[in-house]
Amino acid sequence: MLKKSAVAIAVLLSLSSQTVFAENSNNASDAEQADIEKIEVKGVRQRLQKSGMLSDSIMKTEVISSEFIENKNAVNLTEAIDNTPGVRVSNECSMCGVKRIMLNGLRGEQTTILVDGLPVHSMIAGYYAVDAIPTTGLDRIEVARGAGASLIAPEAIGGTINIVTKAATENGATVDVSVGEDGNQKVGLMGTGISDDARTRVTLIAQYDNRDQVDEDNNKVNEAPAQENQIFTVRLSHDLTDRDNVILRYSHVDSEIFGGPMLGETFADGTINSIGDVLSSFDDTESSQLFEDGDVRNDYTGKAWETTEWIHTERDEVSLSWLREINDDLNMTLATSYSGHIQDSFYEGFRYYAEDDMLYFDARFNYYFNNNHLITFGSDHRSEEMRSTSSGESNANYVSDSFDYNVLGFYLQDTWQASENLEVNMALRFDSIEADFIDPKKSGVEIDKSILAPRVDIRYGHNDNWTSRLSAGRGYRAPLSFFETDHGVLDASLGFEIDIEELERSTSATYALSFEGDKLTSTMSLAWTEVEHLATLSETDAGVPLLSQLDEKATVTTADIALGYDVTDTLTLNVTAEGFFYDDAFKSSYSLAPVEERLTMNADWDYKGWDVFVNLVWVGARDLSDYGYEGYNQVDANGNVITSSIKSTDAPSYWTMDMKVTKSITDNIDFYAGVNNLFDYTQVTEGESPLFFDADGGYDVAYIWGPLQGRQLYAGVKASF
């Protein structure tokens, strides 16, 4: 795969260089060419955005800049967004490393990911593929918290994350290469080019990143899996006329995750040196004991396949958007996006294959009614088909989790500038939703509903320094995936049971008070969300995974305050304190304990070509029994738990620190080095393995409450041309 990445990068460099050379082949003088290179081109879309004639997001949006992402040395989306206000990335499996991005304390599946404002992530794409979303070529990440935070994402009960691709404004290329401990590697490349007439702009992006398995307690099974990602993206923007712009984006993602037995070690079925060795060794006969003396803290002695989780993902994303400025008061956007997601996976002997195709259409109009009102209205349609096959289908009673999902929506929004200090944004969506698990053994349509989802956002400027924002709205979501809680396909050899009849429906309200001074900025916010018919995963008496819904309503409240202070022109300090408060219903729906208290502090010092960034995070103690934790470290020869080996349910507080130092060698070349988790803190070094046995002696891998990877050093170089 490394060879494939090298070829892709070489092609990208060639294309970028050809674009630059083509623009400069008009025999102009060197001085004229230098002037041309400094020009930043803005087209129809940028002009309308600047004039306020485009409207999508209907609430305050927090922006994670490319500079901040670079300071964190984030390789992918989860690393870039983790520990930002109101956001938590939850690692929910020590074998496969599945990540969930949680907003305002809600669950990861209640977050909607957009790319350049359009949905390109299907239902199952949000579980393993988020670690394969690259940071190369990102202009920014926009985070909008709260139900219905975007006109086209009413199902975002927790909020939306919009990944914005860098638009080409000049000719250039950037190369970023880094290496680190535990096999960490990254090669990122971006090339941008503009045509002679400045109407055509292209951005080319490629990234390869890799990391090895990590076994912190040296018991021959990993706490963090190996992962290899290869991504290629092209974004083409063209102004057809002075009033027309089209944007075409294509991206291909190839990701492979391998977790479980440490490659190169010897197990009950022999020495395992490759993923192919593991998959070919499967014989469907289980070992009497998986660990020495039956203790998960000792060496793994079972067969390699018995703890293997392997996931290979391929995804193609295509989006096309046409913006037409009809006149000075009216513009129209027609957009479509497609995502083709393929997952091939092996879960401890259970083979699961799925193809998930999602198609989206949107027709939107923005009408400048008068100086005080911008009216946005339109319609969209989303259809998704997921088809799965598995090794369990030979069972006569097997029911698959394949589904069809269709939504037709209409929306209306009024952005009202009531006065110089007061802005009111009112939006209303009407949606018709149909969700159907299509297995012949599952008759009928599970969900066939129509719903109104209103939202209002109010911004009031008290004076030049103080601003209040109030948001309230409703949202909905159709729970369809068995990956939602503890990736429920792990025990699906007997099939899937579905007891879903209602949409998850949420009501949320948020208040934020912001201060902006010459040196000090601050934002205090309070958010409340109530969810009805919250999905939950359990098992039937026969051990079949059961996707059902809670009878009671579930509520979560979050409070946070963020402070930023410019100590000098070169030194900035930021502090964020957060609290998350869950009721018992919400706690019962989590597979892993979420964060309850968190303090984040970072400093950025830029001085004479040196840039030093330090990020310090404190997570408060938690009572794991509140979230249903119960486990044991050891079983006897008969597979019965040894009660004295019960695992602790007291998760202590802890600190982690990351640091990065960058030195500008020239105007175009930067060298950097850093360390993640400087204190080398993990729950494993505290004596608590994520592996455990439940009360019935069943083995599992998700007794997780703290970091699973220790200290990691890295170094790299970034060059721009």
C-alpha positions in Angstrom: 0.0 0.0 0.0 2.9 2.3 0.6 3.9 1.9 -3.0 0.4 2.9 -4.1 0.6 6.0 -1.9 3.9 7.0 -3.3 2.5 6.7 -6.9 -0.5 8.8 -5.9 1.7 11.5 -4.4 4.0 11.6 -7.4 1.0 12.0 -9.7 -0.4 14.7 -7.5 2.9 16.6 -7.5 3.1 16.3 -11.3 -0.5 17.6 -11.7 0.1 20.5 -9.3 3.3 21.4 -11.1 1.7 21.2 -14.5 -1.1 23.4 -13.4 1.3 26.1 -12.1 3.5 25.8 -15.2 0.5 26.1 -17.5 -0.6 29.3 -15.8 2.8 30.8 -16.3 3.5 29.7 -19.9 2.3 33.0 -21.4 5.9 34.3 -21.6 5.2 37.1 -19.2 8.1 38.7 -17.4 9.4 37.4 -14.0 8.0 40.5 -12.3 4.6 40.0 -13.9 4.5 36.4 -12.9 5.4 37.3 -9.3 2.5 39.7 -9.2 0.1 37.0 -10.6 1.2 34.5 -7.9 0.2 37.0 -5.2 -3.3 37.5 -6.5 -6.0 35.7 -4.5 -9.0 34.9 -6.7 -12.5 35.0 -5.4 -15.5 33.9 -7.5 -19.3 34.2 -7.5 -19.7 32.1 -4.3 -17.3 34.1 -2.2 -18.8 37.3 -3.3 -22.3 36.2 -2.3 -21.1 34.9 1.0 -19.4 38.2 1.8 -22.6 40.1 0.9 -24.7 37.8 3.1 -26.7 36.5 0.2 -26.1 32.8 1.1 -27.7 31.2 4.1 -27.4 27.7 5.6 -26.3 27.3 9.2 -29.0 28.7 11.5 -27.1 29.0 14.7 -23.8 30.2 16.1 -21.0 28.1 14.6 -17.6 27.4 16.3 -14.7 27.3 13.9 -11.6 25.1 14.3 -9.1 26.7 12.1 -6.4 25.0 10.0 -3.8 26.7 12.2 -5.2 25.1 15.3 -5.4 21.7 13.6 -1.8 22.1 12.6 -0.7 23.0 16.1 -2.3 19.8 17.4 -0.5 17.8 14.6 -3.8 16.2 14.0 -3.7 13.5 11.3 -7.5 12.9 11.0 -10.8 14.5 12.0 -11.1 12.8 15.4 -7.7 14.1 16.5 -8.5 17.6 15.1 -11.8 18.0 16.9 -11.2 16.1 20.2 -11.4 18.2 23.4 -12.7 21.3 21.8 -15.6 22.9 23.6 -18.7 20.7 23.7 -16.9 17.9 21.7 -15.7 14.6 22.9 -14.2 11.8 20.8 -15.1 8.5 22.5 -12.8 5.4 21.8 -15.3 2.6 22.3 -13.2 -0.6 21.5 -9.7 -1.5 22.3 -9.5 -4.0 19.4 -11.1 -2.1 16.5 -10.7 1.4 17.8 -14.2 2.6 16.8 -14.6 6.3 17.4 -17.7 8.3 18.2 -17.8 12.1 17.9 -20.1 13.4 20.7 -21.6 16.9 20.7 -23.2 18.5 23.8 -23.0 15.1 25.6 -25.1 13.2 23.2 -24.1 10.0 21.5 -21.9 9.8 18.4 -24.6 8.5 16.1 -26.6 11.7 16.8 -23.9 13.8 15.2 -24.1 14.5 11.5 -20.9 15.0 9.4 -21.1 17.3 6.3 -18.4 18.0 3.8 -18.5 21.4 2.2 -22.1 21.7 3.5 -23.4 18.5 2.0 -24.0 15.0 3.5 -21.6 12.4 2.1 -21.5 10.1 5.1 -24.0 7.2 5.2 -25.4 5.6 8.4 -22.5 3.1 8.9 -19.7 5.5 7.7 -19.6 7.3 11.0 -18.1 4.4 13.0 -14.8 3.4 11.5 -14.4 5.9 8.6 -14.1 9.1 10.8 -10.5 8.1 11.6 -9.8 8.1 7.8 -11.0 11.7 7.2 -7.7 13.5 6.6 -6.6 16.9 7.8 -4.5 17.6 4.7 -6.3 20.3 2.6 -8.8 21.3 5.3 -9.6 25.0 5.5 -11.5 24.7 8.7 -14.0 22.6 10.7 -17.3 24.2 11.6 -19.1 22.8 14.7 -22.8 23.7 15.3 -24.2 22.2 18.4 -27.9 21.6 18.9 -30.8 19.8 17.2 -31.4 20.8 13.6 -28.3 23.0 13.5 -28.3 23.0 9.7 -31.2 23.4 7.3 -30.3 20.1 5.6 -29.5 18.1 8.7 -32.6 17.9 10.9 -31.5 14.4 12.0 -28.5 16.0 13.8 -29.9 15.8 17.3 -26.5 16.6 18.8 -25.3 18.9 16.1 -23.4 19.1 12.9 -19.7 19.0 11.9 -19.0 20.6 8.6 -15.6 19.8 7.0 -14.6 22.6 4.7 -12.1 21.8 1.9 -9.5 24.5 1.1 -10.5 26.4 -2.0 -7.8 27.3 -4.5 -7.0 31.0 -4.5 -3.5 30.9 -5.9 -1.0 28.5 -7.5 0.9 26.5 -5.0 1.8 23.1 -3.4 2.3 21.9 0.1 4.1 18.8 1.3 3.9 17.6 5.0 5.8 14.5 6.0 6.2 13.1 9.6 7.2 10.0 11.4 6.8 8.9 15.0 6.8 6.1 17.5 4.6 3.0 17.2 5.0 3.1 13.4 3.2 6.5 13.0 3.7 7.9 9.5 2.0 10.6 7.5 2.5 12.0 4.1 0.2 14.9 3.1 0.2 16.8 -0.1 -2.0 19.6 -1.4 -1.7 21.3 -4.8 -3.8 24.3 -5.9 -4.0 26.0 -9.3 -6.0 28.7 -11.1 -6.6 29.3 -14.8 -5.4 32.3 -16.7 -8.9 33.9 -16.6 -9.3 33.0 -12.9 -12.6 31.3 -13.6 -11.3 27.7 -12.9 -9.8 26.7 -9.6 -8.6 23.2 -8.6 -7.5 21.7 -5.3 -5.8 18.3 -5.3 -5.3 16.5 -2.0 -3.6 13.2 -1.1 -2.8 11.8 2.3 -1.3 8.5 3.5 -1.1 7.7 7.2 -0.3 4.6 9.1 0.1 3.5 12.7 1.0 0.1 14.3 -0.7 -1.8 17.0 0.0 -0.7 20.6 0.2 -3.3 23.4 0.7 -1.3 26.6 0.6 -4.3 29.1 2.6 -6.7 26.8 0.0 -9.5 27.0 0.1 -10.1 23.2 -3.2 -8.4 22.4 -3.4 -4.7 21.6 -5.0 -1.8 23.4 -5.0 0.3 20.1 -5.3 -1.3 16.6 -3.1 -0.8 13.6 -4.6 1.4 10.9 -3.6 2.4 7.4 -5.4 5.1 5.4 -5.1 6.3 1.8 -7.1 9.2 0.7 -7.3 11.2 -2.6 -9.5 14.2 -3.2 -10.0 16.7 -6.1 -12.1 19.8 -5.8 -12.9 21.8 -9.0 -14.6 25.2 -9.0 -15.6 26.9 -12.2 -17.4 30.2 -12.9 -19.5 29.5 -16.0 -20.4 33.2 -16.1 -20.2 36.2 -13.7 -23.4 34.8 -12.1 -22.9 31.1 -12.3 -20.5 28.8 -10.4 -20.2 25.0 -10.3 -18.2 23.0 -7.8 -17.4 19.3 -8.3 -15.7 17.3 -5.6 -14.6 13.7 -5.7 -12.9 11.8 -2.9 -11.7 8.2 -2.5 -11.0 6.6 0.9 -9.3 3.3 1.6 -8.9 2.3 5.2 -7.8 -0.9 6.9 -8.0 -1.5 10.6 -6.5 -4.6 12.4 -6.9 -5.2 16.1 -6.5 -8.1 18.5 -3.5 -10.4 18.5 -0.1 -8.7 18.1 1.3 -9.6 14.7 4.6 -11.5 15.0 3.6 -13.4 18.2 2.9 -17.1 18.6 -0.6 -18.2 19.6 -2.5 -21.5 20.0 -2.8 -21.8 16.2 0.8 -20.9 15.5 2.9 -17.8 14.7 0.9 -15.0 13.1 2.8 -12.6 10.9 0.1 -11.0 8.8 -3.6 -10.2 8.6 -3.9 -12.9 5.9 -2.4 -15.4 8.4 -5.2 -14.6 10.9 -8.1 -14.7 8.5 -6.9 -18.0 6.9 -6.4 -19.6 10.4 -10.1 -19.5 11.3 -11.4 -23.0 12.1 -14.6 -22.3 14.2 -13.3 -24.2 17.2 -12.8 -22.2 20.3 -10.1 -22.5 22.9 -10.9 -23.6 26.4 -9.1 -20.6 27.9 -8.0 -17.4 26.2 -5.5 -16.1 28.7 -2.9 -17.7 30.9 -4.6 -18.7 34.2 -7.8 -17.3 32.7 -6.6 -13.7 33.6 -6.9 -10.9 31.0 -3.9 -9.3 32.5 -1.7 -12.3 31.5 -0.5 -13.5 28.1 -3.1 -14.3 25.5 -3.0 -18.0 24.9 -6.0 -18.6 22.6 -6.2 -18.7 18.9 -5.3 -15.5 17.0 -8.7 -15.3 15.3 -10.6 -15.5 18.5 -9.8 -11.9 19.4 -9.3 -10.5 15.9 -11.3 -7.5 14.6 -10.5 -6.5 11.1 -12.3 -3.8 9.1 -11.5 -2.8 5.5 -13.4 0.3 4.3 -13.6 1.8 0.8 -15.7 4.9 0.2 -16.2 7.0 -2.9 -17.7 10.5 -2.4 -19.0 12.7 -5.2 -20.8 16.0 -4.9 -21.9 18.6 -7.4 -23.2 22.1 -6.7 -24.5 24.8 -9.1 -25.0 28.3 -7.8 -26.9 30.7 -10.0 -27.3 34.4 -9.2 -30.6 35.1 -10.9 -30.7 38.8 -10.0 -29.4 41.1 -7.2 -32.2 39.8 -4.9 -32.5 36.1 -5.7 -30.0 33.2 -6.1 -30.5 29.5 -6.4 -28.3 26.5 -5.5 -28.9 23.0 -6.9 -26.8 20.4 -5.3 -26.4 16.6 -5.2 -24.1 14.2 -3.4 -23.4 10.5 -3.5 -21.6 8.2 -1.1 -20.7 4.6 -1.9 -19.4 2.9 1.3 -18.2 -0.7 1.4 -17.2 -2.5 4.6 -15.6 -5.9 4.7 -15.0 -7.1 8.3 -14.1 -10.0 10.5 -15.2 -9.9 14.2 -13.7 -12.8 16.2 -14.9 -15.4 13.8 -18.0 -13.6 12.5 -17.7 -12.3 8.9 -19.7 -9.2 8.0 -19.9 -7.4 4.6 -22.0 -4.3 3.9 -22.6 -2.0 1.0 -24.2 1.3 1.8 -25.2 3.8 -1.0 -26.5 7.2 -0.1 -27.9 9.8 -2.7 -28.9 13.3 -1.8 -30.5 16.1 -3.8 -31.1 19.7 -2.6 -32.8 22.7 -4.4 -32.4 26.0 -2.5 -33.4 29.6 -3.1 -32.2 32.7 -1.2 -34.4 35.8 -1.7 -33.4 39.2 -0.4 -37.0 40.3 0.5 -35.9 43.7 1.8 -33.1 45.3 3.9 -34.2 43.4 6.9 -35.3 39.9 5.7 -33.4 37.2 3.8 -35.8 34.3 3.0 -34.4 30.8 2.3 -36.6 28.1 1.0 -36.2 24.8 -0.7 -36.6 21.0 -0.8 -34.3 18.1 -0.4 -34.4 14.3 -0.7 -32.2 11.7 0.8 -32.3 8.0 0.0 -30.0 5.3 1.4 -29.8 1.6 0.8 -27.7 -0.7 3.0 -27.3 -4.3 2.0 -25.3 -6.7 4.2 -24.3 -10.4 4.1 -22.6 -12.4 6.8 -21.4 -15.8 7.9 -24.5 -16.2 10.0 -27.0 -16.4 7.1 -26.9 -20.2 7.1 -29.0 -20.1 10.3 -32.6 -20.6 9.2 -33.9 -18.0 11.6 -31.3 -15.4 10.7 -32.6 -11.9 10.1 -30.3 -9.4 8.4 -29.9 -5.7 9.2 -30.3 -4.5 5.6 -32.5 -1.4 5.3 -33.9 1.2 3.0 -34.1 4.8 4.2 -35.9 7.7 2.4 -36.6 11.3 3.5 -38.3 14.0 1.5 -38.1 17.4 3.1 -39.3 21.0 2.6 -37.8 23.9 4.5 -38.3 27.7 5.0 -36.1 30.1 6.9 -36.3 33.8 7.6 -33.2 35.7 8.7 -34.6 38.9 10.2 -32.4 41.8 11.0 -34.8 43.4 13.5 -32.5 46.2 14.5 -28.8 47.0 14.5 -28.4 44.9 17.7 -31.0 42.2 17.2 -31.1 39.3 14.6 -33.7 36.6 14.6 -33.4 33.4 12.6 -36.6 31.3 12.3 -36.6 28.0 10.4 -39.1 25.2 9.8 -38.7 21.8 8.2 -41.4 19.4 7.2 -40.1 15.8 6.5 -41.7 12.6 5.4 -39.5 9.7 6.6 -39.7 6.0 5.7 -37.3 3.4 7.2 -37.7 -0.2 6.4 -35.6 -3.3 7.4 -36.1 -5.3 4.2 -35.4 -8.9 5.3 -38.3 -11.1 4.1 -38.6 -12.4 7.7 -39.2 -8.9 8.9 -42.6 -7.8 7.5 -43.9 -4.3 7.3 -42.3 -0.9 7.4 -40.7 0.0 10.7 -41.0 3.8 10.4 -43.4 5.8 8.2 -43.7 9.2 9.7 -44.1 12.9 9.0 -42.7 15.5 11.3 -42.3 19.2 11.7 -39.0 20.4 13.0 -38.9 24.1 14.0 -35.9 26.1 15.2 -35.3 29.7 16.3 -32.0 31.5 16.9 -31.7 34.9 18.4 -28.6 37.1 18.6 -28.6 40.3 20.6 -25.7 42.7 20.9 -25.8 44.4 24.3 -22.9 46.6 23.4 -19.6 46.5 21.5 -18.3 43.8 23.9 -21.2 41.7 25.0 -23.4 39.4 22.9 -26.2 37.0 23.9 -27.3 34.1 21.7 -30.4 31.9 22.4 -31.3 28.9 20.3 -34.2 26.4 20.6 -35.5 23.7 18.3 -36.5 20.2 17.5 -34.8 17.4 15.6 -35.3 13.7 14.8 -33.3 10.7 13.8 -34.1 7.2 12.6 -32.1 4.6 14.6 -31.1 2.0 12.0 -27.6 0.7 12.6 -26.5 -2.1 14.9 -23.2 -0.4 15.3 -24.9 2.2 17.4 -24.2 0.7 20.8 -21.1 -1.4 21.4 -21.0 -2.1 17.6 -23.7 -4.8 18.0 -22.6 -6.9 15.0 -20.1 -8.6 17.2 -22.7 -11.1 18.5 -24.8 -11.3 15.4 -24.2 -14.8 14.3 -27.8 -15.6 15.1 -29.1 -12.5 13.2 -30.6 -9.2 14.3 -33.8 -8.4 16.1 -35.4 -5.0 15.4 -38.0 -3.5 17.7 -38.1 0.1 16.2 -41.3 1.9 15.5 -40.6 5.5 16.3 -38.2 8.2 15.4 -35.8 9.5 18.0 -37.2 13.0 18.7 -35.3 15.7 20.5 -36.0 19.1 21.9 -33.0 21.4 22.7 -32.3 24.9 24.0 -29.0 26.7 24.3 -28.0 30.1 25.7 -24.5 31.6 25.2 -23.1 34.9 26.5 -20.0 36.2 24.8 -17.5 38.9 25.6 -14.9 40.2 23.2 -12.3 42.8 24.3 -8.9 43.9 23.0 -7.1 41.1 24.8 -9.8 39.0 26.5 -12.5 36.9 24.9 -14.9 34.6 26.7 -18.1 32.6 26.0 -20.3 31.0 28.7 -22.9 28.6 27.4 -25.6 26.3 28.8 -27.4 23.6 26.7 -30.3 21.3 27.5 -31.5 18.4 25.3 -34.3 15.9 25.8 -34.6 12.9 23.6 -37.7 10.7 23.3 -37.6 7.1 22.0 -33.8 6.9 22.5 -32.4 3.8 20.8 -30.7 1.2 22.9 -29.1 -2.2 22.2 -29.6 -5.3 24.2 -29.9 -9.1 23.7 -32.8 -11.4 23.5 -32.9 -14.5 25.7 -31.4 -16.4 22.8 -28.4 -14.0 22.7 -29.6 -12.2 19.5 -28.7 -8.5 19.3 -31.9 -6.5 19.8 -32.2 -2.8 18.7 -35.0 -1.2 20.6 -36.0 2.1 22.2 -36.3 3.4 25.7 -39.8 4.0 27.1 -38.7 7.0 29.2 -37.4 10.3 27.9 -33.6 11.0 28.3 -32.0 14.3 29.2 -28.5 15.8 29.1 -27.4 19.3 30.2 -24.1 20.8 29.5 -22.4 23.9 30.8 -19.1 25.4 29.7 -17.0 28.5 29.8 -14.2 29.3 27.4 -11.6 32.1 28.0 -8.9 33.4 25.7 -6.3 36.0 26.6 -3.6 37.6 24.4 -0.8 38.0 27.0 1.4 39.6 24.3 1.3 39.9 20.5 3.1 36.5 20.5 1.6 34.6 23.4 -2.1 33.4 23.7 -3.6 31.4 26.5 -7.0 29.6 26.3 -8.9 27.8 29.1 -12.2 25.9 28.8 -14.1 24.3 31.7 -17.0 22.0 31.0 -19.6 20.0 32.9 -21.9 17.3 31.4 -25.0 16.2 33.4 -26.8 13.1 32.3 -30.0 11.7 33.7 -30.4 7.9 34.5 -32.1 7.2 31.2 -29.3 8.7 29.2 -26.6 6.9 31.3 -28.3 3.6 30.7 -28.0 4.1 26.9 -24.2 4.5 26.9 -22.0 1.6 26.2 -19.0 3.5 27.7 -18.9 6.2 30.4 -18.8 9.6 28.8 -16.9 12.6 30.3 -18.6 14.4 33.1 -16.1 17.1 33.9 -13.2 18.4 31.8 -10.7 21.3 31.9 -8.7 22.2 28.8 -5.8 24.6 28.8 -3.5 25.5 25.9 -0.8 28.1 25.2 0.5 29.2 21.8 3.8 31.2 21.7 5.2 32.5 18.4 8.6 34.1 18.7 11.3 34.8 16.1 10.5 31.9 13.9 9.7 29.5 16.8 6.2 28.4 17.5 5.5 26.4 20.7 2.0 24.9 21.4 1.1 23.1 24.6 -2.3 21.5 25.3 -3.2 20.3 28.8 -6.4 18.3 29.5 -7.9 17.2 32.9 -10.8 14.7 33.0 -12.7 14.3 36.3 -13.3 11.1 38.2 -16.5 9.0 37.5 -18.5 6.3 39.1 -18.6 3.6 36.3 -21.4 1.7 38.0 -23.7 4.6 36.9 -23.1 3.5 33.3 -23.7 -0.2 33.9 -20.0 -1.3 34.2 -19.5 -4.7 35.7 -16.6 -7.0 34.9 -14.0 -9.4 36.2 -10.4 -10.0 35.3 -10.3 -13.8 35.7 -12.3 -17.0 35.1 -11.6 -20.5 36.4 -11.0 -23.6 34.2 -14.7 -24.1 33.9 -15.3 -20.5 32.6 -16.8 -19.2 35.8 -15.8 -15.8 37.0 -13.6 -15.5 40.0 -15.5 -13.0 42.1 -12.4 -11.7 43.9 -11.1 -10.5 40.5 -13.9 -8.0 40.1 -12.8 -4.8 38.3 -13.0 -1.4 39.9 -15.9 0.9 39.0 -14.1 4.0 40.3 -12.5 5.8 37.4 -9.9 8.3 38.8 -9.3 11.8 37.4 -6.3 12.2 35.2 -4.2 14.7 33.2 -2.8 14.4 29.7 -0.4 16.9 27.9 0.5 17.3 24.3 3.3 19.6 23.0 4.6 20.7 19.6 7.5 22.9 18.7 7.8 24.3 15.1 10.9 26.1 13.7 10.8 28.1 10.5 13.9 27.1 8.5 13.1 29.4 5.6 10.0 31.3 4.5 8.7 28.1 2.9 10.0 25.3 5.1 9.1 24.4 8.7 10.6 21.7 10.9 8.5 20.4 13.8 8.7 17.9 16.6 6.4 17.0 19.4 5.0 14.6 21.9 1.5 13.3 22.6 0.5 12.2 26.1 3.7 13.5 27.6 2.9 12.1 31.0 2.5 8.6 29.5 -0.8 8.1 31.3 -3.0 5.2 30.4 -5.6 3.2 32.3 -3.5 0.1 31.5 -0.5 1.5 33.4 -2.9 2.2 36.3 -3.6 -1.5 36.3 -6.9 -1.6 34.6 -7.0 -3.6 31.3 -9.9 -2.8 28.9 -10.4 -6.5 28.6 -12.8 -8.3 30.9 -15.2 -11.1 31.6 -18.9 -10.5 32.2 -20.8 -12.2 35.0 -21.6 -15.1 32.8 -17.9 -15.6 31.8 -18.2 -14.0 28.4 -15.2 -12.2 27.1 -15.3 -8.5 26.0 -13.0 -5.7 25.1 -14.6 -2.4 26.1 -14.0 -1.8 29.8 -12.7 1.7 28.9 -12.6 4.9 30.9 -9.2 6.4 30.1 -6.4 6.7 27.5 -5.2 3.5 25.9 -2.1 4.8 24.2 1.0 6.1 26.1 3.6 8.6 25.2 4.4 9.1 21.5 7.2 11.2 20.0 7.1 12.5 16.4 8.9 14.8 14.0 8.3 16.2 10.6 8.8 18.8 7.9 6.4 20.9 6.0 7.3 22.7 2.8 5.2 25.1 0.7 6.0 26.2 -2.9 
